[in-house]
Amino acid sequence: MATKKKTTKKTKTTSEPMIVRSNSFGAGITYQLRMVRCGSAACKKGCAEGERPHGPYWYRVERDLTTGKTTVKYHGKNEPTLEEIARHMNERAS
Ligand SMILES: [Zn+2]
């Protein structure tokens, strides 16, 4: 199949993450396993078409309990270990 069928269905370019797993650890820390779209039209995986997103990758979502502001940090492909989680929580507590 060399021909690509054009669909009329439009996909939004806003990269809304697909959350596969979500682990909350209190203190505003959540680890999420996400499938992501890079948003590149030239993406070889064709993630913009919504067919093959990248990942899954782990992200650390931290919510500031006083301001309510959320920051998302890329963690990596591997699930965070308990040691890593404990370290991050200690960092926040200090
Ligand atoms: Zn992509």
PDB file of the backbone (N, CA, C, O) and the ligand in Angstrom, with CONECT records:
HET     ZN  A 101       1
ATOM      1  N   MET A   1       0.837  -1.204   0.000  1.00  0.00           N
ATOM      2  CA  MET A   1       0.000   0.000   0.000  1.00  0.00           C
ATOM      3  C   MET A   1       0.867   1.247   0.000  1.00  0.00           C
ATOM      4  O   MET A   1       1.351   1.678   1.046  1.00  0.00           O
ATOM      5  N   ALA A   2       1.058   1.821  -1.176  1.00  0.00           N
ATOM      6  CA  ALA A   2       1.902   3.010  -1.258  1.00  0.00           C
ATOM      7  C   ALA A   2       1.085   4.283  -1.180  1.00  0.00           C
ATOM      8  O   ALA A   2       1.596   5.340  -0.809  1.00  0.00           O
ATOM      9  N   THR A   3      -0.167   4.181  -1.525  1.00  0.00           N
ATOM     10  CA  THR A   3      -0.990   5.392  -1.518  1.00  0.00           C
ATOM     11  C   THR A   3      -1.541   5.662  -0.125  1.00  0.00           C
ATOM     12  O   THR A   3      -1.945   4.770   0.622  1.00  0.00           O
ATOM     13  N   LYS A   4      -1.526   6.941   0.163  1.00  0.00           N
ATOM     14  CA  LYS A   4      -2.044   7.339   1.473  1.00  0.00           C
ATOM     15  C   LYS A   4      -3.417   7.960   1.301  1.00  0.00           C
ATOM     16  O   LYS A   4      -3.596   8.921   0.553  1.00  0.00           O
ATOM     17  N   LYS A   5      -4.349   7.410   1.984  1.00  0.00           N
ATOM     18  CA  LYS A   5      -5.702   7.946   1.902  1.00  0.00           C
ATOM     19  C   LYS A   5      -5.816   9.202   2.752  1.00  0.00           C
ATOM     20  O   LYS A   5      -5.397   9.248   3.909  1.00  0.00           O
ATOM     21  N   LYS A   6      -6.390  10.200   2.139  1.00  0.00           N
ATOM     22  CA  LYS A   6      -6.562  11.447   2.882  1.00  0.00           C
ATOM     23  C   LYS A   6      -7.895  11.447   3.592  1.00  0.00           C
ATOM     24  O   LYS A   6      -8.951  11.230   2.997  1.00  0.00           O
ATOM     25  N   THR A   7      -7.814  11.689   4.837  1.00  0.00           N
ATOM     26  CA  THR A   7      -9.056  11.728   5.593  1.00  0.00           C
ATOM     27  C   THR A   7      -9.468  13.173   5.839  1.00  0.00           C
ATOM     28  O   THR A   7      -8.637  14.079   5.901  1.00  0.00           O
ATOM     29  N   THR A   8     -10.735  13.353   5.971  1.00  0.00           N
ATOM     30  CA  THR A   8     -11.240  14.696   6.228  1.00  0.00           C
ATOM     31  C   THR A   8     -11.180  15.030   7.713  1.00  0.00           C
ATOM     32  O   THR A   8     -11.329  16.180   8.127  1.00  0.00           O
ATOM     33  N   LYS A   9     -10.960  13.999   8.482  1.00  0.00           N
ATOM     34  CA  LYS A   9     -10.902  14.189   9.937  1.00  0.00           C
ATOM     35  C   LYS A   9      -9.679  15.028  10.299  1.00  0.00           C
ATOM     36  O   LYS A   9      -8.548  14.699   9.939  1.00  0.00           O
ATOM     37  N   LYS A  10      -9.929  16.095  11.004  1.00  0.00           N
ATOM     38  CA  LYS A  10      -8.820  16.965  11.388  1.00  0.00           C
ATOM     39  C   LYS A  10      -8.388  16.666  12.814  1.00  0.00           C
ATOM     40  O   LYS A  10      -9.193  16.546  13.737  1.00  0.00           O
ATOM     41  N   THR A  11      -7.082  16.555  12.939  1.00  0.00           N
ATOM     42  CA  THR A  11      -6.564  16.336  14.279  1.00  0.00           C
ATOM     43  C   THR A  11      -5.959  17.627  14.804  1.00  0.00           C
ATOM     44  O   THR A  11      -5.275  18.354  14.084  1.00  0.00           O
ATOM     45  N   LYS A  12      -6.216  17.882  16.023  1.00  0.00           N
ATOM     46  CA  LYS A  12      -5.678  19.090  16.644  1.00  0.00           C
ATOM     47  C   LYS A  12      -4.168  18.974  16.800  1.00  0.00           C
ATOM     48  O   LYS A  12      -3.623  17.909  17.090  1.00  0.00           O
ATOM     49  N   THR A  13      -3.519  20.111  16.597  1.00  0.00           N
ATOM     50  CA  THR A  13      -2.065  20.099  16.720  1.00  0.00           C
ATOM     51  C   THR A  13      -1.626  20.264  18.176  1.00  0.00           C
ATOM     52  O   THR A  13      -0.466  20.035  18.517  1.00  0.00           O
ATOM     53  N   THR A  14      -2.553  20.658  19.007  1.00  0.00           N
ATOM     54  CA  THR A  14      -2.191  20.788  20.420  1.00  0.00           C
ATOM     55  C   THR A  14      -1.855  19.407  20.969  1.00  0.00           C
ATOM     56  O   THR A  14      -2.629  18.458  20.839  1.00  0.00           O
ATOM     57  N   SER A  15      -0.701  19.324  21.574  1.00  0.00           N
ATOM     58  CA  SER A  15      -0.243  18.029  22.036  1.00  0.00           C
ATOM     59  C   SER A  15      -0.795  17.702  23.413  1.00  0.00           C
ATOM     60  O   SER A  15      -0.182  17.983  24.443  1.00  0.00           O
ATOM     61  N   GLU A  16      -1.937  17.116  23.393  1.00  0.00           N
ATOM     62  CA  GLU A  16      -2.530  16.677  24.646  1.00  0.00           C
ATOM     63  C   GLU A  16      -1.976  15.305  24.982  1.00  0.00           C
ATOM     64  O   GLU A  16      -2.109  14.369  24.193  1.00  0.00           O
ATOM     65  N   PRO A  17      -1.364  15.180  26.129  1.00  0.00           N
ATOM     66  CA  PRO A  17      -0.755  13.886  26.440  1.00  0.00           C
ATOM     67  C   PRO A  17      -1.793  12.811  26.739  1.00  0.00           C
ATOM     68  O   PRO A  17      -2.861  13.060  27.296  1.00  0.00           O
ATOM     69  N   MET A  18      -1.422  11.629  26.343  1.00  0.00           N
ATOM     70  CA  MET A  18      -2.233  10.468  26.647  1.00  0.00           C
ATOM     71  C   MET A  18      -1.650   9.839  27.910  1.00  0.00           C
ATOM     72  O   MET A  18      -0.536   9.316  27.897  1.00  0.00           O
ATOM     73  N   ILE A  19      -2.386   9.894  28.959  1.00  0.00           N
ATOM     74  CA  ILE A  19      -1.852   9.379  30.216  1.00  0.00           C
ATOM     75  C   ILE A  19      -2.190   7.901  30.368  1.00  0.00           C
ATOM     76  O   ILE A  19      -3.353   7.508  30.453  1.00  0.00           O
ATOM     77  N   VAL A  20      -1.137   7.104  30.400  1.00  0.00           N
ATOM     78  CA  VAL A  20      -1.314   5.661  30.481  1.00  0.00           C
ATOM     79  C   VAL A  20      -1.452   5.224  31.939  1.00  0.00           C
ATOM     80  O   VAL A  20      -2.307   4.418  32.306  1.00  0.00           O
ATOM     81  N   ARG A  21      -0.566   5.799  32.745  1.00  0.00           N
ATOM     82  CA  ARG A  21      -0.602   5.486  34.168  1.00  0.00           C
ATOM     83  C   ARG A  21      -0.354   6.737  34.975  1.00  0.00           C
ATOM     84  O   ARG A  21       0.316   7.657  34.505  1.00  0.00           O
ATOM     85  N   SER A  22      -0.875   6.784  36.164  1.00  0.00           N
ATOM     86  CA  SER A  22      -0.688   7.951  37.003  1.00  0.00           C
ATOM     87  C   SER A  22      -0.562   7.504  38.452  1.00  0.00           C
ATOM     88  O   SER A  22      -1.477   6.909  39.021  1.00  0.00           O
ATOM     89  N   ASN A  23       0.601   7.806  39.036  1.00  0.00           N
ATOM     90  CA  ASN A  23       0.839   7.418  40.417  1.00  0.00           C
ATOM     91  C   ASN A  23       1.043   8.662  41.277  1.00  0.00           C
ATOM     92  O   ASN A  23       2.003   9.408  41.083  1.00  0.00           O
ATOM     93  N   SER A  24       0.154   8.877  42.209  1.00  0.00           N
ATOM     94  CA  SER A  24       0.278  10.028  43.087  1.00  0.00           C
ATOM     95  C   SER A  24       0.966   9.630  44.384  1.00  0.00           C
ATOM     96  O   SER A  24       0.714   8.566  44.949  1.00  0.00           O
ATOM     97  N   PHE A  25       1.853  10.533  44.840  1.00  0.00           N
ATOM     98  CA  PHE A  25       2.591  10.214  46.056  1.00  0.00           C
ATOM     99  C   PHE A  25       2.402  11.266  47.146  1.00  0.00           C
ATOM    100  O   PHE A  25       3.177  11.321  48.100  1.00  0.00           O
ATOM    101  N   GLY A  26       1.393  12.081  47.007  1.00  0.00           N
ATOM    102  CA  GLY A  26       1.187  13.127  47.989  1.00  0.00           C
ATOM    103  C   GLY A  26       2.162  14.261  47.800  1.00  0.00           C
ATOM    104  O   GLY A  26       3.057  14.184  46.959  1.00  0.00           O
ATOM    105  N   ALA A  27       1.996  15.318  48.579  1.00  0.00           N
ATOM    106  CA  ALA A  27       2.853  16.512  48.495  1.00  0.00           C
ATOM    107  C   ALA A  27       2.846  17.097  47.089  1.00  0.00           C
ATOM    108  O   ALA A  27       3.775  17.805  46.700  1.00  0.00           O
ATOM    109  N   GLY A  28       1.805  16.803  46.338  1.00  0.00           N
ATOM    110  CA  GLY A  28       1.668  17.383  45.009  1.00  0.00           C
ATOM    111  C   GLY A  28       2.490  16.699  43.934  1.00  0.00           C
ATOM    112  O   GLY A  28       2.619  17.211  42.823  1.00  0.00           O
ATOM    113  N   ILE A  29       3.041  15.547  44.262  1.00  0.00           N
ATOM    114  CA  ILE A  29       3.875  14.855  43.280  1.00  0.00           C
ATOM    115  C   ILE A  29       3.117  13.688  42.645  1.00  0.00           C
ATOM    116  O   ILE A  29       2.569  12.824  43.329  1.00  0.00           O
ATOM    117  N   THR A  30       3.108  13.701  41.340  1.00  0.00           N
ATOM    118  CA  THR A  30       2.484  12.619  40.592  1.00  0.00           C
ATOM    119  C   THR A  30       3.432  12.172  39.494  1.00  0.00           C
ATOM    120  O   THR A  30       3.999  12.999  38.779  1.00  0.00           O
ATOM    121  N   TYR A  31       3.598  10.902  39.363  1.00  0.00           N
ATOM    122  CA  TYR A  31       4.371  10.362  38.245  1.00  0.00           C
ATOM    123  C   TYR A  31       3.395   9.829  37.219  1.00  0.00           C
ATOM    124  O   TYR A  31       2.484   9.062  37.531  1.00  0.00           O
ATOM    125  N   GLN A  32       3.607  10.253  35.993  1.00  0.00           N
ATOM    126  CA  GLN A  32       2.698   9.837  34.932  1.00  0.00           C
ATOM    127  C   GLN A  32       3.443   9.174  33.795  1.00  0.00           C
ATOM    128  O   GLN A  32       4.507   9.623  33.368  1.00  0.00           O
ATOM    129  N   LEU A  33       2.860   8.108  33.326  1.00  0.00           N
ATOM    130  CA  LEU A  33       3.373   7.443  32.133  1.00  0.00           C
ATOM    131  C   LEU A  33       2.530   7.940  30.972  1.00  0.00           C
ATOM    132  O   LEU A  33       1.321   7.714  30.910  1.00  0.00           O
ATOM    133  N   ARG A  34       3.207   8.630  30.048  1.00  0.00           N
ATOM    134  CA  ARG A  34       2.459   9.284  28.979  1.00  0.00           C
ATOM    135  C   ARG A  34       2.927   8.874  27.592  1.00  0.00           C
ATOM    136  O   ARG A  34       4.099   8.572  27.365  1.00  0.00           O
ATOM    137  N   MET A  35       1.977   8.875  26.681  1.00  0.00           N
ATOM    138  CA  MET A  35       2.286   8.795  25.268  1.00  0.00           C
ATOM    139  C   MET A  35       2.235  10.230  24.764  1.00  0.00           C
ATOM    140  O   MET A  35       1.281  10.953  25.052  1.00  0.00           O
ATOM    141  N   VAL A  36       3.238  10.644  24.024  1.00  0.00           N
ATOM    142  CA  VAL A  36       3.279  12.046  23.623  1.00  0.00           C
ATOM    143  C   VAL A  36       3.393  12.217  22.109  1.00  0.00           C
ATOM    144  O   VAL A  36       3.855  11.328  21.393  1.00  0.00           O
ATOM    145  N   ARG A  37       2.964  13.370  21.656  1.00  0.00           N
ATOM    146  CA  ARG A  37       3.140  13.759  20.256  1.00  0.00           C
ATOM    147  C   ARG A  37       4.147  14.906  20.220  1.00  0.00           C
ATOM    148  O   ARG A  37       4.038  15.877  20.969  1.00  0.00           O
ATOM    149  N   CYS A  38       5.124  14.769  19.336  1.00  0.00           N
ATOM    150  CA  CYS A  38       6.160  15.793  19.278  1.00  0.00           C
ATOM    151  C   CYS A  38       5.660  17.052  18.593  1.00  0.00           C
ATOM    152  O   CYS A  38       6.252  18.120  18.745  1.00  0.00           O
ATOM    153  N   GLY A  39       4.576  16.936  17.841  1.00  0.00           N
ATOM    154  CA  GLY A  39       3.998  18.098  17.190  1.00  0.00           C
ATOM    155  C   GLY A  39       4.657  18.442  15.876  1.00  0.00           C
ATOM    156  O   GLY A  39       4.245  19.392  15.210  1.00  0.00           O
ATOM    157  N   SER A  40       5.669  17.693  15.488  1.00  0.00           N
ATOM    158  CA  SER A  40       6.359  17.972  14.232  1.00  0.00           C
ATOM    159  C   SER A  40       5.598  17.377  13.059  1.00  0.00           C
ATOM    160  O   SER A  40       5.224  16.204  13.066  1.00  0.00           O
ATOM    161  N   ALA A  41       5.379  18.214  12.051  1.00  0.00           N
ATOM    162  CA  ALA A  41       4.676  17.742  10.854  1.00  0.00           C
ATOM    163  C   ALA A  41       5.524  16.737  10.093  1.00  0.00           C
ATOM    164  O   ALA A  41       5.008  15.910   9.341  1.00  0.00           O
ATOM    165  N   ALA A  42       6.836  16.820  10.299  1.00  0.00           N
ATOM    166  CA  ALA A  42       7.756  15.937   9.599  1.00  0.00           C
ATOM    167  C   ALA A  42       8.084  14.686  10.410  1.00  0.00           C
ATOM    168  O   ALA A  42       9.003  13.937  10.079  1.00  0.00           O
ATOM    169  N   CYS A  43       7.334  14.479  11.453  1.00  0.00           N
ATOM    170  CA  CYS A  43       7.618  13.340  12.321  1.00  0.00           C
ATOM    171  C   CYS A  43       7.523  12.037  11.539  1.00  0.00           C
ATOM    172  O   CYS A  43       6.525  11.764  10.871  1.00  0.00           O
ATOM    173  N   LYS A  44       8.577  11.244  11.636  1.00  0.00           N
ATOM    174  CA  LYS A  44       8.614   9.984  10.889  1.00  0.00           C
ATOM    175  C   LYS A  44       7.632   8.968  11.446  1.00  0.00           C
ATOM    176  O   LYS A  44       7.196   8.053  10.747  1.00  0.00           O
ATOM    177  N   LYS A  45       7.302   9.139  12.681  1.00  0.00           N
ATOM    178  CA  LYS A  45       6.345   8.210  13.279  1.00  0.00           C
ATOM    179  C   LYS A  45       4.910   8.557  12.926  1.00  0.00           C
ATOM    180  O   LYS A  45       3.994   7.753  13.094  1.00  0.00           O
ATOM    181  N   GLY A  46       4.741   9.781  12.432  1.00  0.00           N
ATOM    182  CA  GLY A  46       3.401  10.215  12.070  1.00  0.00           C
ATOM    183  C   GLY A  46       2.519  10.479  13.263  1.00  0.00           C
ATOM    184  O   GLY A  46       1.309  10.259  13.225  1.00  0.00           O
ATOM    185  N   CYS A  47       3.138  10.951  14.318  1.00  0.00           N
ATOM    186  CA  CYS A  47       2.357  11.143  15.532  1.00  0.00           C
ATOM    187  C   CYS A  47       1.364  12.292  15.391  1.00  0.00           C
ATOM    188  O   CYS A  47       0.362  12.346  16.105  1.00  0.00           O
ATOM    189  N   ALA A  48       1.646  13.208  14.470  1.00  0.00           N
ATOM    190  CA  ALA A  48       0.736  14.331  14.275  1.00  0.00           C
ATOM    191  C   ALA A  48      -0.621  13.850  13.781  1.00  0.00           C
ATOM    192  O   ALA A  48      -1.651  14.472  14.039  1.00  0.00           O
ATOM    193  N   GLU A  49      -0.600  12.737  13.072  1.00  0.00           N
ATOM    194  CA  GLU A  49      -1.853  12.182  12.578  1.00  0.00           C
ATOM    195  C   GLU A  49      -2.609  11.434  13.671  1.00  0.00           C
ATOM    196  O   GLU A  49      -3.741  10.987  13.487  1.00  0.00           O
ATOM    197  N   GLY A  50      -1.949  11.318  14.795  1.00  0.00           N
ATOM    198  CA  GLY A  50      -2.605  10.685  15.924  1.00  0.00           C
ATOM    199  C   GLY A  50      -2.542   9.179  15.897  1.00  0.00           C
ATOM    200  O   GLY A  50      -3.250   8.500  16.641  1.00  0.00           O
ATOM    201  N   GLU A  51      -1.688   8.661  15.032  1.00  0.00           N
ATOM    202  CA  GLU A  51      -1.638   7.207  14.921  1.00  0.00           C
ATOM    203  C   GLU A  51      -0.610   6.579  15.838  1.00  0.00           C
ATOM    204  O   GLU A  51      -0.880   5.614  16.552  1.00  0.00           O
ATOM    205  N   ARG A  52       0.589   7.165  15.794  1.00  0.00           N
ATOM    206  CA  ARG A  52       1.654   6.557  16.578  1.00  0.00           C
ATOM    207  C   ARG A  52       2.382   7.583  17.428  1.00  0.00           C
ATOM    208  O   ARG A  52       3.397   8.141  17.011  1.00  0.00           O
ATOM    209  N   PRO A  53       1.872   7.823  18.593  1.00  0.00           N
ATOM    210  CA  PRO A  53       2.576   8.748  19.475  1.00  0.00           C
ATOM    211  C   PRO A  53       3.868   8.132  19.999  1.00  0.00           C
ATOM    212  O   PRO A  53       4.076   6.922  19.910  1.00  0.00           O
ATOM    213  N   HIS A  54       4.721   8.973  20.541  1.00  0.00           N
ATOM    214  CA  HIS A  54       5.984   8.513  21.101  1.00  0.00           C
ATOM    215  C   HIS A  54       5.785   8.028  22.535  1.00  0.00           C
ATOM    216  O   HIS A  54       4.838   8.407  23.225  1.00  0.00           O
ATOM    217  N   GLY A  55       6.681   7.209  22.934  1.00  0.00           N
ATOM    218  CA  GLY A  55       6.621   6.778  24.327  1.00  0.00           C
ATOM    219  C   GLY A  55       6.302   5.310  24.473  1.00  0.00           C
ATOM    220  O   GLY A  55       6.475   4.550  23.521  1.00  0.00           O
ATOM    221  N   PRO A  56       5.857   4.899  25.599  1.00  0.00           N
ATOM    222  CA  PRO A  56       5.522   5.775  26.731  1.00  0.00           C
ATOM    223  C   PRO A  56       6.755   6.251  27.501  1.00  0.00           C
ATOM    224  O   PRO A  56       7.760   5.549  27.608  1.00  0.00           O
ATOM    225  N   TYR A  57       6.639   7.460  28.027  1.00  0.00           N
ATOM    226  CA  TYR A  57       7.685   8.046  28.846  1.00  0.00           C
ATOM    227  C   TYR A  57       7.099   8.454  30.193  1.00  0.00           C
ATOM    228  O   TYR A  57       5.915   8.762  30.326  1.00  0.00           O
ATOM    229  N   TRP A  58       7.970   8.440  31.164  1.00  0.00           N
ATOM    230  CA  TRP A  58       7.544   8.860  32.504  1.00  0.00           C
ATOM    231  C   TRP A  58       7.794  10.347  32.691  1.00  0.00           C
ATOM    232  O   TRP A  58       8.826  10.881  32.283  1.00  0.00           O
ATOM    233  N   TYR A  59       6.834  10.995  33.311  1.00  0.00           N
ATOM    234  CA  TYR A  59       6.960  12.407  33.641  1.00  0.00           C
ATOM    235  C   TYR A  59       6.646  12.607  35.116  1.00  0.00           C
ATOM    236  O   TYR A  59       5.827  11.903  35.707  1.00  0.00           O
ATOM    237  N   ARG A  60       7.319  13.579  35.677  1.00  0.00           N
ATOM    238  CA  ARG A  60       7.039  13.924  37.070  1.00  0.00           C
ATOM    239  C   ARG A  60       6.257  15.228  37.075  1.00  0.00           C
ATOM    240  O   ARG A  60       6.743  16.266  36.626  1.00  0.00           O
ATOM    241  N   VAL A  61       5.064  15.156  37.580  1.00  0.00           N
ATOM    242  CA  VAL A  61       4.211  16.336  37.644  1.00  0.00           C
ATOM    243  C   VAL A  61       4.209  16.842  39.076  1.00  0.00           C
ATOM    244  O   VAL A  61       3.786  16.145  39.999  1.00  0.00           O
ATOM    245  N   GLU A  62       4.683  18.053  39.240  1.00  0.00           N
ATOM    246  CA  GLU A  62       4.743  18.626  40.587  1.00  0.00           C
ATOM    247  C   GLU A  62       3.810  19.814  40.686  1.00  0.00           C
ATOM    248  O   GLU A  62       3.865  20.749  39.888  1.00  0.00           O
ATOM    249  N   ARG A  63       2.959  19.751  41.680  1.00  0.00           N
ATOM    250  CA  ARG A  63       2.037  20.850  41.887  1.00  0.00           C
ATOM    251  C   ARG A  63       2.449  21.600  43.143  1.00  0.00           C
ATOM    252  O   ARG A  63       2.556  21.027  44.227  1.00  0.00           O
ATOM    253  N   ASP A  64       2.676  22.879  42.970  1.00  0.00           N
ATOM    254  CA  ASP A  64       3.016  23.702  44.118  1.00  0.00           C
ATOM    255  C   ASP A  64       1.757  23.873  44.963  1.00  0.00           C
ATOM    256  O   ASP A  64       0.750  24.420  44.512  1.00  0.00           O
ATOM    257  N   LEU A  65       1.843  23.395  46.187  1.00  0.00           N
ATOM    258  CA  LEU A  65       0.644  23.367  47.014  1.00  0.00           C
ATOM    259  C   LEU A  65       0.198  24.758  47.445  1.00  0.00           C
ATOM    260  O   LEU A  65      -0.963  24.947  47.808  1.00  0.00           O
ATOM    261  N   THR A  66       1.101  25.729  47.411  1.00  0.00           N
ATOM    262  CA  THR A  66       0.697  27.085  47.808  1.00  0.00           C
ATOM    263  C   THR A  66       0.188  27.891  46.618  1.00  0.00           C
ATOM    264  O   THR A  66      -0.792  28.627  46.734  1.00  0.00           O
ATOM    265  N   THR A  67       0.854  27.752  45.476  1.00  0.00           N
ATOM    266  CA  THR A  67       0.435  28.542  44.316  1.00  0.00           C
ATOM    267  C   THR A  67      -0.486  27.759  43.383  1.00  0.00           C
ATOM    268  O   THR A  67      -1.217  28.350  42.589  1.00  0.00           O
ATOM    269  N   GLY A  68      -0.453  26.447  43.477  1.00  0.00           N
ATOM    270  CA  GLY A  68      -1.273  25.616  42.607  1.00  0.00           C
ATOM    271  C   GLY A  68      -0.668  25.452  41.225  1.00  0.00           C
ATOM    272  O   GLY A  68      -1.257  24.818  40.349  1.00  0.00           O
ATOM    273  N   LYS A  69       0.514  26.029  41.036  1.00  0.00           N
ATOM    274  CA  LYS A  69       1.188  25.963  39.751  1.00  0.00           C
ATOM    275  C   LYS A  69       1.767  24.563  39.522  1.00  0.00           C
ATOM    276  O   LYS A  69       2.357  23.964  40.421  1.00  0.00           O
ATOM    277  N   THR A  70       1.589  24.067  38.325  1.00  0.00           N
ATOM    278  CA  THR A  70       2.050  22.720  38.000  1.00  0.00           C
ATOM    279  C   THR A  70       3.244  22.768  37.076  1.00  0.00           C
ATOM    280  O   THR A  70       3.241  23.476  36.070  1.00  0.00           O
ATOM    281  N   THR A  71       4.259  22.014  37.424  1.00  0.00           N
ATOM    282  CA  THR A  71       5.392  21.879  36.524  1.00  0.00           C
ATOM    283  C   THR A  71       5.535  20.408  36.141  1.00  0.00           C
ATOM    284  O   THR A  71       5.347  19.510  36.962  1.00  0.00           O
ATOM    285  N   VAL A  72       5.868  20.191  34.887  1.00  0.00           N
ATOM    286  CA  VAL A  72       6.030  18.830  34.388  1.00  0.00           C
ATOM    287  C   VAL A  72       7.480  18.635  33.987  1.00  0.00           C
ATOM    288  O   VAL A  72       8.035  19.410  33.208  1.00  0.00           O
ATOM    289  N   LYS A  73       8.081  17.595  34.528  1.00  0.00           N
ATOM    290  CA  LYS A  73       9.466  17.309  34.186  1.00  0.00           C
ATOM    291  C   LYS A  73       9.576  15.923  33.575  1.00  0.00           C
ATOM    292  O   LYS A  73       8.970  14.951  34.025  1.00  0.00           O
ATOM    293  N   TYR A  74      10.374  15.888  32.537  1.00  0.00           N
ATOM    294  CA  TYR A  74      10.589  14.608  31.879  1.00  0.00           C
ATOM    295  C   TYR A  74      11.439  13.722  32.775  1.00  0.00           C
ATOM    296  O   TYR A  74      12.475  14.154  33.281  1.00  0.00           O
ATOM    297  N   HIS A  75      11.015  12.521  32.965  1.00  0.00           N
ATOM    298  CA  HIS A  75      11.784  11.608  33.798  1.00  0.00           C
ATOM    299  C   HIS A  75      12.588  10.624  32.949  1.00  0.00           C
ATOM    300  O   HIS A  75      13.793  10.469  33.147  1.00  0.00           O
ATOM    301  N   GLY A  76      11.937   9.975  32.028  1.00  0.00           N
ATOM    302  CA  GLY A  76      12.649   9.029  31.188  1.00  0.00           C
ATOM    303  C   GLY A  76      11.774   7.851  30.821  1.00  0.00           C
ATOM    304  O   GLY A  76      10.578   7.817  31.107  1.00  0.00           O
ATOM    305  N   LYS A  77      12.400   6.901  30.189  1.00  0.00           N
ATOM    306  CA  LYS A  77      11.653   5.727  29.735  1.00  0.00           C
ATOM    307  C   LYS A  77      11.376   4.743  30.863  1.00  0.00           C
ATOM    308  O   LYS A  77      10.400   3.993  30.847  1.00  0.00           O
ATOM    309  N   ASN A  78      12.279   4.778  31.849  1.00  0.00           N
ATOM    310  CA  ASN A  78      12.141   3.799  32.916  1.00  0.00           C
ATOM    311  C   ASN A  78      11.282   4.318  34.063  1.00  0.00           C
ATOM    312  O   ASN A  78      11.321   5.495  34.421  1.00  0.00           O
ATOM    313  N   GLU A  79      10.521   3.414  34.611  1.00  0.00           N
ATOM    314  CA  GLU A  79       9.675   3.769  35.732  1.00  0.00           C
ATOM    315  C   GLU A  79      10.542   4.236  36.903  1.00  0.00           C
ATOM    316  O   GLU A  79      11.540   3.593  37.230  1.00  0.00           O
ATOM    317  N   PRO A  80      10.165   5.353  37.536  1.00  0.00           N
ATOM    318  CA  PRO A  80      10.958   5.831  38.662  1.00  0.00           C
ATOM    319  C   PRO A  80      10.998   4.814  39.794  1.00  0.00           C
ATOM    320  O   PRO A  80       9.987   4.213  40.157  1.00  0.00           O
ATOM    321  N   THR A  81      12.191   4.641  40.336  1.00  0.00           N
ATOM    322  CA  THR A  81      12.327   3.700  41.439  1.00  0.00           C
ATOM    323  C   THR A  81      11.870   4.365  42.733  1.00  0.00           C
ATOM    324  O   THR A  81      11.709   5.584  42.798  1.00  0.00           O
ATOM    325  N   LEU A  82      11.671   3.565  43.733  1.00  0.00           N
ATOM    326  CA  LEU A  82      11.249   4.105  45.027  1.00  0.00           C
ATOM    327  C   LEU A  82      12.288   5.063  45.586  1.00  0.00           C
ATOM    328  O   LEU A  82      11.955   6.046  46.249  1.00  0.00           O
ATOM    329  N   GLU A  83      13.559   4.758  45.308  1.00  0.00           N
ATOM    330  CA  GLU A  83      14.640   5.643  45.765  1.00  0.00           C
ATOM    331  C   GLU A  83      14.532   7.008  45.105  1.00  0.00           C
ATOM    332  O   GLU A  83      14.667   8.043  45.757  1.00  0.00           O
ATOM    333  N   GLU A  84      14.287   6.991  43.802  1.00  0.00           N
ATOM    334  CA  GLU A  84      14.164   8.257  43.073  1.00  0.00           C
ATOM    335  C   GLU A  84      12.967   9.060  43.579  1.00  0.00           C
ATOM    336  O   GLU A  84      13.047  10.273  43.772  1.00  0.00           O
ATOM    337  N   ILE A  85      11.881   8.368  43.783  1.00  0.00           N
ATOM    338  CA  ILE A  85      10.675   9.043  44.268  1.00  0.00           C
ATOM    339  C   ILE A  85      10.928   9.653  45.643  1.00  0.00           C
ATOM    340  O   ILE A  85      10.545  10.790  45.918  1.00  0.00           O
ATOM    341  N   ALA A  86      11.580   8.869  46.500  1.00  0.00           N
ATOM    342  CA  ALA A  86      11.888   9.356  47.854  1.00  0.00           C
ATOM    343  C   ALA A  86      12.806  10.569  47.784  1.00  0.00           C
ATOM    344  O   ALA A  86      12.643  11.526  48.542  1.00  0.00           O
ATOM    345  N   ARG A  87      13.769  10.523  46.871  1.00  0.00           N
ATOM    346  CA  ARG A  87      14.711  11.638  46.745  1.00  0.00           C
ATOM    347  C   ARG A  87      13.984  12.913  46.301  1.00  0.00           C
ATOM    348  O   ARG A  87      14.220  13.996  46.837  1.00  0.00           O
ATOM    349  N   HIS A  88      13.108  12.765  45.325  1.00  0.00           N
ATOM    350  CA  HIS A  88      12.366  13.927  44.830  1.00  0.00           C
ATOM    351  C   HIS A  88      11.467  14.504  45.909  1.00  0.00           C
ATOM    352  O   HIS A  88      11.313  15.720  46.028  1.00  0.00           O
ATOM    353  N   MET A  89      10.886  13.623  46.682  1.00  0.00           N
ATOM    354  CA  MET A  89      10.004  14.106  47.741  1.00  0.00           C
ATOM    355  C   MET A  89      10.799  14.813  48.823  1.00  0.00           C
ATOM    356  O   MET A  89      10.336  15.801  49.392  1.00  0.00           O
ATOM    357  N   ASN A  90      11.985  14.315  49.109  1.00  0.00           N
ATOM    358  CA  ASN A  90      12.860  14.969  50.090  1.00  0.00           C
ATOM    359  C   ASN A  90      13.304  16.338  49.593  1.00  0.00           C
ATOM    360  O   ASN A  90      13.379  17.303  50.354  1.00  0.00           O
ATOM    361  N   GLU A  91      13.598  16.397  48.291  1.00  0.00           N
ATOM    362  CA  GLU A  91      14.025  17.660  47.691  1.00  0.00           C
ATOM    363  C   GLU A  91      12.948  18.727  47.849  1.00  0.00           C
ATOM    364  O   GLU A  91      13.227  19.898  48.106  1.00  0.00           O
ATOM    365  N   ARG A  92      11.737  18.286  47.687  1.00  0.00           N
ATOM    366  CA  ARG A  92      10.620  19.222  47.791  1.00  0.00           C
ATOM    367  C   ARG A  92      10.366  19.621  49.230  1.00  0.00           C
ATOM    368  O   ARG A  92       9.984  20.757  49.514  1.00  0.00           O
ATOM    369  N   ALA A  93      10.578  18.699  50.119  1.00  0.00           N
ATOM    370  CA  ALA A  93      10.288  18.964  51.526  1.00  0.00           C
ATOM    371  C   ALA A  93      11.322  19.926  52.122  1.00  0.00           C
ATOM    372  O   ALA A  93      11.025  20.657  53.067  1.00  0.00           O
ATOM    373  N   SER A  94      12.534  19.919  51.565  1.00  0.00           N
ATOM    374  CA  SER A  94      13.583  20.743  52.146  1.00  0.00           C
ATOM    375  C   SER A  94      13.468  22.195  51.716  1.00  0.00           C
ATOM    376  O   SER A  94      14.282  23.025  52.121  1.00  0.00           O
TER     377      SER A  94
HETATM  378 ZN    ZN A 101       6.409  12.707  16.553  1.00  0.00          ZN2+
END
